[in-house]
């Protein structure tokens, strides 16, 4: 008798998981779409933004990304997306590719402008911000990409007297030190 109860409970759990999956898949599909009008935006990079991704205004989903294509003349990515019919966007609105979290997916964030003229279906949002690549950002932080910071390994740090240790023409304050001088062996 107890074996039948366990099998019944396990079957119910499997059935509940299947129902949750069907509801999730239905929500991510195009079935039952409320409709809307289509807009375009061009970006230099669309890393991580996939068709079906959310279009959000102030964190609220107002549409979805329909397609991504490459413009053969400018080599920019053209993103086609829709916005609900009850949302009218000013002509000077902007679009940015943003992350849902540090390791999460991407979405298209739209910031409405202040223009009195509204975007018409098929129009293009011209003010855009491309996707930020996390690896590039970490690389810039580590290697000081143009920030004027010290380079890895201690090179570029001021030597005694405030001079750059890698500058062969440094004078004053005890003279120049050779590269790597004063560093502990590795």
C-alpha positions in Angstrom: 0.0 0.0 0.0 2.8 2.5 0.9 4.4 1.8 -2.5 1.3 2.9 -4.3 1.2 6.2 -2.3 4.8 6.9 -3.2 4.2 6.2 -6.9 1.1 8.4 -6.8 3.0 11.3 -5.2 6.0 10.9 -7.6 3.5 10.9 -10.6 1.8 14.1 -9.3 5.2 15.8 -9.0 6.2 14.9 -12.6 2.8 16.1 -13.8 3.2 19.4 -11.9 6.7 19.9 -13.4 5.3 19.2 -16.9 2.5 21.8 -16.5 4.9 24.4 -15.2 7.1 23.8 -18.3 4.2 24.1 -20.7 3.1 27.4 -19.1 6.7 28.7 -19.2 7.0 27.7 -22.9 3.7 29.3 -23.8 4.8 32.5 -22.1 8.0 32.6 -24.1 6.3 31.8 -27.5 4.5 34.0 -29.9 1.2 32.4 -29.3 -1.4 34.7 -27.8 0.6 37.8 -28.6 -1.3 41.0 -27.9 0.1 42.6 -31.0 1.9 45.9 -31.4 3.8 48.0 -33.9 7.3 47.3 -35.2 10.4 49.5 -34.7 14.0 49.2 -35.7 17.3 50.2 -34.1 20.9 49.9 -35.2 23.7 48.8 -32.9 27.5 48.3 -33.2 27.2 45.1 -31.1 24.2 43.0 -30.0 26.1 40.3 -28.0 23.7 38.2 -26.0 20.5 39.8 -27.3 18.4 37.0 -28.9 15.1 37.1 -30.8 12.3 36.7 -28.3 14.1 38.8 -25.7 12.1 41.4 -23.7 11.7 45.0 -24.7 11.3 47.0 -21.5 10.5 50.6 -20.5 11.3 51.4 -16.8 11.7 47.6 -16.2 8.2 46.8 -17.5 7.9 44.4 -20.5 6.3 46.3 -23.4 7.3 44.1 -26.3 9.9 41.7 -27.6 12.8 41.4 -30.1 11.6 40.0 -33.4 14.8 39.7 -35.5 18.4 40.7 -35.8 20.0 41.3 -39.2 23.3 42.7 -40.4 23.3 45.8 -42.6 25.8 45.0 -45.4 26.7 48.7 -46.0 27.4 49.8 -42.4 28.1 46.4 -40.8 25.8 47.4 -38.0 23.3 45.0 -36.4 19.7 46.0 -37.1 17.3 44.9 -34.4 13.6 44.7 -35.2 11.3 44.7 -32.3 7.7 45.4 -31.4 6.0 47.6 -28.8 2.5 47.3 -27.5 -0.1 49.4 -29.4 -1.0 51.4 -26.2 2.6 52.6 -25.8 3.4 55.6 -28.0 7.1 56.5 -28.1 8.5 60.0 -28.8 10.7 60.4 -31.8 13.8 61.2 -29.7 13.5 57.9 -27.6 16.7 55.9 -27.1 17.4 52.1 -27.0 20.1 50.3 -25.1 21.0 46.6 -24.8 21.1 45.9 -21.0 21.7 42.8 -18.8 19.1 41.4 -16.5 21.8 40.5 -14.0 25.6 40.1 -13.9 25.3 36.6 -15.4 21.8 36.8 -16.8 20.4 37.3 -20.3 20.1 40.6 -22.2 17.0 42.7 -23.0 16.4 45.8 -25.0 15.8 48.8 -22.8 13.9 51.8 -24.3 14.0 55.2 -22.7 11.2 57.5 -23.9 12.3 61.0 -25.0 10.5 64.3 -24.7 9.6 65.1 -28.3 6.0 65.8 -29.2 6.3 63.9 -32.4 5.8 60.1 -32.0 7.5 57.2 -33.7 5.4 55.7 -36.5 5.3 51.9 -37.2 8.5 50.8 -39.0 10.5 53.9 -37.8 14.0 53.7 -36.5 15.3 54.7 -33.1 18.6 56.5 -33.9 19.9 57.0 -30.3 21.3 53.6 -29.3 23.9 52.1 -26.9 25.4 48.7 -27.8 25.8 45.7 -25.6 28.6 45.9 -23.1 30.9 42.8 -23.3 31.7 41.6 -19.8 35.1 40.2 -20.8 36.2 43.5 -22.4 35.1 45.4 -19.3 37.1 43.0 -17.0 40.1 43.2 -19.3 40.0 47.0 -19.2 39.8 47.0 -15.4 42.7 44.5 -15.1 45.0 46.1 -17.7 44.1 49.7 -17.1 42.8 50.2 -20.7 43.6 53.9 -21.2 42.8 54.9 -17.6 46.4 55.8 -17.0 46.7 53.2 -14.2 49.6 51.0 -13.4 50.3 48.1 -15.6 50.4 44.5 -14.3 53.6 43.4 -12.6 54.4 46.8 -11.1 55.6 48.4 -14.3 54.7 52.0 -14.7 54.6 52.6 -10.9 56.5 55.7 -9.8 60.0 55.0 -8.6 61.8 56.9 -5.8 61.6 60.6 -6.4 58.3 60.3 -8.2 59.7 59.2 -11.6 58.4 56.4 -13.7 60.7 53.4 -13.3 60.4 52.5 -17.0 61.5 55.9 -18.2 65.1 55.6 -19.2 65.6 59.4 -19.2 64.3 59.9 -15.6 66.6 62.0 -13.4 66.5 63.4 -10.0 65.5 61.7 -6.7 68.3 59.2 -6.9 68.2 58.5 -10.6 66.3 56.0 -12.6 65.9 52.4 -11.5 66.0 49.6 -14.1 62.8 48.0 -15.0 61.7 45.5 -12.4 64.1 46.9 -9.8 62.8 46.6 -6.3 60.3 43.9 -7.1 60.3 40.6 -5.3 61.3 37.6 -7.4 58.4 35.6 -8.7 
